[in-house]
């Protein structure tokens, strides 16, 4: 009786685990003004800080030094 192709082929399967980590940026501090009060904002980027200032009605100053 003829063998089917799967019986004739020897296959080797290797299974492994790959760990993928996404680097999460640490927040950066920025200054803003709420009227006469200086506010410190933590955001992932300057663009995020500017968007937050626009949404909250703050005046964006810049990066904390």
N, C-alpha and C positions, 0 to 999 in steps of 0.2 A: 504494500500500500504506500503510495507516495506521501511524503511529508509536506505539510504546508510550509510556506515561506517563513512564518513566524517561528516554527519549530527549528528550522535550519539556522536562523540567525541567532547569534549570541549578542545580547545587548547588555551594556553596563550603564547603570544610571547612578549618577552622583547627585546627592542632595545636600545642599548647604544652606546656611542661614547668613544673610547679609544684614548688618545693622546700619541703618541710615540715620544720621542725626542732622537735624537742621540747626544751623547756628542762629540762635536768637540774639539779635542785637540788644545790648544793654541800653537802658534809657539814658538820654543825654539831658542835661538841665539847661533851661533857657530862662531869661528874664523877660517879664512883660509888666505893663502898668495897667492897673485897674483904678483909674482916676489918679489919685496921688499915692496910691499904695503899690509898692513893687511886689510882684508875684513871681514865684519860681515855678516853672512848668517842667515836668519830665515827659519827654516824648522820644520816639524812636529816630526822628529826623527833624531837620529844620522845617521842612514842608509840613510835617504833622503839627509842629508847634505853631506855625503860622496859621494853619487851618483852625486849630483850637482857639487861637487868639481872635480870629475873625468871628468864629461862632459865639464866643463868650463876650465879645465886645472889648477885648483887651488891646492895648497898643504893644506890639511886639518890639522888644529892645534888641536882644541878641543872645548869643551863647554865653553861658556862665563860664568864667575863667578860672 
